[in-house]
Amino acid sequence: MAEHLGQAQVLCASAELLERDKAIVFDVMLWRAPARAFALRFNGVVVAYMNRCAHVPSEMDWQPGEFLDADKRWILCSVHGAAYEPADGRCVGGPCGRGRLMPIATEEREGTVYWYPSRDIQPVVFDDAGPSDAAAPGSTP
């Protein structure tokens, strides 16, 4: 599981993540820059990763929230064809070599799915002007 340093962030109701179905896509701050992440249910467990291919850091879904191949076995990069093991994000085929997806720690309890910030991945903080990275470690308001 990924190291987590921050408070649990509500992601969605557990019922919104169906087995090997569409993922929930959400916004985060990765290295203090806006980025996208996703969570899906695979073999009964919720997993979450940054929406960035390990081969070339581009978003992978071929339609919003659609990450799994036609057989619902692998997370597939729609741009490069890289295939990843959903359980651990490890590359299993294509141009990603020995790479892996960047994991995000999750927890499911009492009908709700949560994700946990880490040193590199923080929640998006909104102020009156819009998204802000004010909550990121080391940032100044």
N, C-alpha and C positions, 0 to 999 in steps of 0.2 A: 504494500500500500504506500502511496506517496506520503511524504512528510507533510504534516499540516501544522500550521502555526496560528491560524486565525479561528474565529468563531464559525460555527456551522451556518451555512447560508441555505435558506429554503430554495429548492429547485422546482419541485412539482409534487403533486399527489402521486402516491405509488401507482394508482390505477391508470395514470397517464402513460406509463411505460409498459407496453405489452411485450410479451416474449418475442424476441427476434423481429421486432417491428420498427416503425419509425422512431428516430431518436428525438430527444428534446435538445434543441440548439440554444445556447445561452451566451451572453456577452461577459467577458472578463477583461482584466488588464494583465497582459503578459509582458513582463519586463517593463512595466509602466506605459505600455502602449495598448490601445484597444485591440482585442482579438476575439475569436469565436471558439467555443468549446461545445462538446456534445456529450450526452449521456444516453445509454440504451440498456435494455435488459437482455442478458444473454445467459442461458441456462439458469434462470431464476435469480441471477445476481445483477445488480445495477453497476455498470462500469462507466467511467467518464474519462475523456481525453481531450486534449487540445485539438481543434480542427485544423491540423497542420500535418501534411505528409512528411515523413522522415526523409524522403528523397529530395524534394524541393518544397520548401514551406509554403504550400498553397492549400486552400480549403479543399476538402475531399468529397463532400456530398455531391451527388449527381442531380439531385433535386433537394429542396430544403428538408433536412432531417433524414434523408435516404443515404445510408452509408453501407448497408449490407449488400453482398452480391446476390445474384438471382436465386441461389440455393440457400441463402440466409445463413451461410457458414463463416464468411470472412468479412471484415471491414475492408472495403475496397476504395482506393483513390480513383476518382472518376477522371482525373487529369493524366495520371501516369500508369495506372493499372497496378500499383503496388497493393499487395494483400497483407492484412494484419490479423493476428489471432485476437479475437475480441476479449478473451479472458485476461490477457496480459499486455496487449499492444505490440507484441513482437512481430517483426516482419517475417512472413512465411513465403513470399514470392514477389517477383517483380524487381524494380530498380531500387528498392529500399535497403538492399544488402542486409547488414546486421543491425539496422536501425530499429527503432521502436517508437510508438506514439508516446507523447508526454502525458502521463496519467494525472488524474485529479482524484483525490480521495473522496469517497462518497460513503454515506450511511443511510440506511432505510430504517425508520422506526415509526411506529404508531400511524401508519398510513401516509407518511411523508418521506420524500427523498431530499437529502441534504448534500451539499458539497462543501469541502473545506479548503480555504485559502492556504497557500504555501509561500515560501520565500519569493518565488517567481510569479505565482499566479494569485491575483488579488481580485476582490469584487470591484465592479464599476461603481463609483460613487457619483451620484447626481447632485448637483447644486442648481441654483437658479439659472446658471448659464449653460447647463447641460452636463455631459459626462466629465468627471474629474478624477485624477489619480491622487487626490489629497490623502486618502487613507493608506496609500502605499508606503511601506517602510522607507524611511529616509527622505520622503518628500516634504516639501515645505508648502504651507497654505498660501 
